[in-house]
Amino acid sequence: TEYTNILVEQRGRVGLVTLNRPEALNALDKATMDQLVAAVTAMDADPGVGAVVITGSSKAFAAGADIKEMASQGYMDMYAADWFRGWEDFTRLRIPVIAAVSGFALGGGCELAMMCDFIIAGDNAKFGQPEINLGVLPGMGGSQRLTRAVGKAKAMDMILTGRFIGAEEAERSGLVSRVVPAENVVEEALKAAEVIASKSKPVAMLAKEAVNAAFETGLAQGVLFERRIFHSLFASEDQKEGMAAFTEKRQPEFTHR
Ligand code: HXC
């Protein structure tokens, strides 16, 4: 496939997708959304890829949805195209996805980072939902995912004022899992992805599903969902291998079966 707005690489069992529209600070236009979803969907289906890292440039992970593409649209244009619908496909990916954020992650850029399974931030990262300054509000899930990630007080503060938060505040608030020196952010995310990709892929996918169930179900239902998945893994080769390796004091060799 020919990608014009992203760079796609594979390093061992890790897929790396780099948003590449430097002239627009990686603003997420429709072409970028379609290409990103296509690239990661292919990795999701590829048994040779066990985890994905999505990153941008050192200045911007992504400065938002593409304001210039949206500016002249009318209601019926937005509705008929079901603008941003494609991002739902991204959230249905089963493969673990890490966002490596350096610089601006604003609007749709922050929302894309939050659609990933976790965020590793450079110490120069700036997160914000500044849509209110444009006369709109978050449209790719920000009002829901930011609130679940950081709670009502900070989500309201950010979405109503449009103010940006830095990496340290983002970590303190639970938006990001780690802060690292900006120049190391891709390397650190690749290392984390490599660790994940060394596990059993189906088990990692099921673990992602189980954690995500916490956002969709009540506690008892979620715990039951987890336990049933746990039971089901005793039908896998990788459970036999993982537990045998522990007993034999060696590293497991997972076959992803
Ligand atoms: C289209 C964008 C863009 C965006 C930046 N650019 N953000 N183009 N959509 N979201 C373009 C600029 O127009 C400019 O192009 C080039 O990228 C460089 O940006 P500058 O503004 O010159 O850079 P700088 O002065 O360093 O400022 C960086 C910035 C600023 C603070 C991040 O670019 C900014 O505020 N961007 C918009 C942030 C935002 O509001 N995001 C939310 C978008 S709405 P030219 O051609 O002029 O050089 C959204 C949610 C969707 O994402 C929900 C519905 C709206």
Boltz pocket constraint, residues with backbone or C-beta under 6 A from the ligand:
constraints:
  - pocket:
      binder: B
      contacts: [[A, 22], [A, 23], [A, 24], [A, 25], [A, 27], [A, 63], [A, 64], [A, 65], [A, 66], [A, 67], [A, 68], [A, 69], [A, 104], [A, 106], [A, 107], [A, 108], [A, 109], [A, 130], [A, 131], [A, 134], [A, 136], [A, 137], [A, 138], [A, 139], [A, 140]]
      max_distance: 6.0
